[in-house]
């Protein structure tokens, strides 16, 4: 059973309820004796207009049900994306972009620590790359082409050469390494914010 507070609250918030009651009763009676009118309908077993009132209250649940349903669908979609596979080509492009950007930021006069870090990074990629056959192939390439980290130019050219070795094995066109700096330039950052961690100003010259 609906309480008096519930009905009066709905009437104050929904002018349509007032129109329904005005249609059922004499207009002047509803306007001047609204409290008695509501009390009378609460006591009766089958009040006129109660179906309409309940249908209005029920209708407010419909948008909520739709919203809840759409939220659940969105959650399902997000969960579905989290289990989607990543194409090897997409992973490869992302990895090469990272490495070439790193090479573009690599200093002209790297410290011993920077040289060591880059060599270790490349070795870690060859061991941890999430494509086994790709990782094994990369290891073979590294055995024939050890990482060159003496300077920015040396590392960039070495990486371009290695990238072309991979491209040839995949029957893809090779890239002219003399244009590597134009293809993968340095990041645009203010106040040297893009410098590689482990710069000479941080570790000092060794």
C-alpha distance (Angstrom), angle and dihedral (degrees) to the residues before:
residue distance angle dihedral
X1 . . .
X2 3.79 . .
X3 3.79 116.9 .
X4 3.79 124.6 -126.9
X5 3.77 90.8 -115.5
X6 3.81 91.0 52.2
X7 3.79 93.9 50.9
X8 3.78 96.1 43.5
X9 3.79 90.0 46.7
X10 3.79 91.2 51.9
X11 3.80 91.2 48.0
X12 3.79 92.0 52.7
X13 3.77 91.3 49.5
X14 3.82 98.8 39.0
X15 3.84 116.6 48.0
X16 3.79 88.8 -169.9
X17 3.81 90.0 74.9
X18 3.78 90.3 58.4
X19 3.79 90.7 51.5
X20 3.81 90.6 51.2
X21 3.80 92.8 52.8
X22 3.78 91.7 43.9
X23 3.78 88.3 55.3
X24 3.83 91.7 52.2
X25 3.79 100.1 43.5
X26 3.72 137.0 33.0
X27 3.79 109.2 -74.9
X28 3.78 97.0 -129.2
X29 3.82 92.2 48.9
X30 3.79 92.5 54.1
X31 3.80 93.4 46.6
X32 3.81 95.9 50.4
X33 3.83 101.3 31.5
X34 3.77 104.4 33.5
X35 3.81 93.4 137.7
X36 3.80 94.0 53.6
X37 3.76 90.8 45.2
X38 3.82 92.1 54.4
X39 3.81 92.0 45.0
X40 3.79 91.0 51.1
X41 3.79 91.9 53.2
X42 3.78 93.2 47.5
X43 3.83 90.4 56.5
X44 3.80 96.3 46.5
X45 3.81 119.7 86.0
X46 3.77 96.1 -138.3
X47 3.80 109.2 24.6
X48 3.78 116.8 -169.1
X49 3.74 109.7 -109.0
X50 3.80 94.2 20.1
X51 3.80 90.7 114.7
X52 3.78 89.5 52.6
X53 3.79 91.1 48.7
X54 3.78 92.4 50.1
X55 3.78 92.1 45.5
X56 3.78 89.6 54.2
X57 3.80 91.2 48.8
X58 3.79 90.6 47.3
X59 3.77 91.9 48.7
X60 3.78 90.2 60.4
X61 3.78 87.6 62.3
X62 3.79 93.0 57.9
X63 3.83 96.8 71.8
X64 3.80 89.2 45.9
X65 3.79 90.4 52.3
X66 3.80 90.1 50.0
X67 3.80 91.6 49.2
X68 3.80 91.5 48.6
X69 3.78 90.3 48.1
X70 3.80 92.7 49.9
X71 3.80 91.1 48.3
X72 3.78 89.8 52.6
X73 3.79 90.3 48.7
X74 3.80 90.1 49.7
X75 3.79 90.8 51.1
X76 3.77 89.5 50.2
X77 3.80 90.9 49.5
X78 3.80 91.7 50.2
X79 3.78 90.9 48.6
X80 3.78 88.8 48.5
X81 3.80 91.2 54.2
X82 3.79 91.6 50.1
X83 3.81 89.8 60.7
X84 3.81 95.8 44.7
X85 3.78 117.5 118.0
X86 3.81 123.0 -117.8
X87 3.82 116.3 -130.7
X88 3.80 114.2 -120.0
X89 3.79 90.0 -126.8
X90 3.79 91.8 57.1
X91 3.79 91.9 48.3
X92 3.79 90.5 48.3
X93 3.81 93.6 51.6
X94 3.80 91.2 49.0
X95 3.81 91.7 49.6
X96 3.80 94.0 49.0
X97 3.80 91.1 47.0
X98 3.79 89.8 53.2
X99 3.81 93.7 47.9
X100 3.80 95.2 45.5
X101 3.81 91.0 47.7
X102 3.79 89.1 50.3
X103 3.80 89.6 50.8
X104 3.80 90.8 49.5
X105 3.81 89.4 55.3
X106 3.80 94.1 42.8
X107 3.83 109.9 116.3
X108 3.78 124.9 -113.7
X109 3.80 90.2 -126.3
X110 3.80 106.3 33.0
X111 3.77 122.4 -172.1
X112 3.78 122.5 -117.3
X113 3.78 88.8 -104.1
X114 3.80 92.3 53.1
X115 3.79 91.1 51.0
X116 3.78 90.2 49.8
X117 3.81 92.9 47.2
X118 3.80 93.8 52.2
X119 3.80 92.9 48.0
X120 3.79 91.0 48.9
X121 3.79 91.3 47.5
X122 3.80 92.5 54.0
X123 3.80 90.8 47.2
X124 3.81 91.3 49.5
X125 3.80 90.6 51.4
X126 3.80 89.9 52.4
X127 3.81 89.7 53.3
X128 3.81 101.7 37.2
X129 3.80 102.3 34.3
X130 3.83 106.0 131.3
X131 3.81 94.0 -127.2
X132 3.78 111.4 72.5
X133 3.79 99.1 -159.8
X134 3.81 90.0 45.6
X135 3.80 91.4 49.8
X136 3.81 92.2 48.6
X137 3.79 90.6 49.8
X138 3.80 90.9 49.1
X139 3.82 90.4 51.7
X140 3.79 90.2 54.7
X141 3.79 90.6 50.5
X142 3.80 91.5 50.0
X143 3.80 91.6 52.0
X144 3.79 89.2 57.2
X145 3.80 95.0 36.6
X146 3.83 112.3 36.4
X147 3.79 115.6 -157.6
X148 3.82 113.5 -88.3
X149 3.81 112.2 -150.8
X150 3.81 104.6 158.4
X151 3.81 94.4 116.3
X152 3.77 144.0 -16.0
X153 3.80 91.9 -88.5
X154 3.79 93.1 46.6
X155 3.80 94.8 49.9
X156 3.82 93.8 43.1
X157 3.81 92.6 50.2
X158 3.80 92.7 45.3
X159 3.80 91.0 51.0
X160 3.80 92.0 48.1
X161 3.80 90.3 50.6
X162 3.82 92.1 49.7
X163 3.79 90.7 46.9
X164 3.80 89.4 53.8
X165 3.81 90.8 50.3
X166 3.79 88.1 57.3
X167 3.81 91.3 45.1
X168 3.80 92.0 53.7
X169 3.79 91.3 50.9
X170 3.81 88.4 54.0
X171 3.81 93.4 44.9
X172 3.79 90.8 -114.0
X173 3.82 125.3 140.9
X174 3.78 116.7 -91.8
X175 3.78 122.4 -121.1
X176 3.83 121.8 -123.2
X177 3.79 102.0 -113.3
X178 3.81 93.6 -153.5
X179 3.80 86.2 71.5
X180 3.79 96.4 48.6
X181 3.82 94.5 108.2
X182 3.79 90.8 51.3
X183 3.80 91.6 49.1
X184 3.80 97.7 45.7
X185 3.78 107.7 27.7
X186 3.76 128.9 175.7
X187 3.78 121.0 -78.2
X188 3.78 118.2 -99.0
X189 3.79 107.5 -115.9
X190 3.77 133.5 151.4
X191 3.80 122.0 -117.3
X192 3.80 94.3 6.2
X193 3.80 91.6 -63.8
X194 3.82 90.5 150.1
X195 3.78 96.4 57.7
X196 3.79 114.1 125.4
X197 3.78 114.6 -97.8
X198 3.76 108.6 -106.3
X199 3.79 96.1 45.7
X200 3.79 120.2 163.7
X201 3.79 90.5 -99.4
X202 3.82 89.9 60.4
X203 3.81 104.5 39.2
X204 3.75 98.4 22.3
X205 3.78 125.7 -132.2
X206 3.78 115.4 -55.4
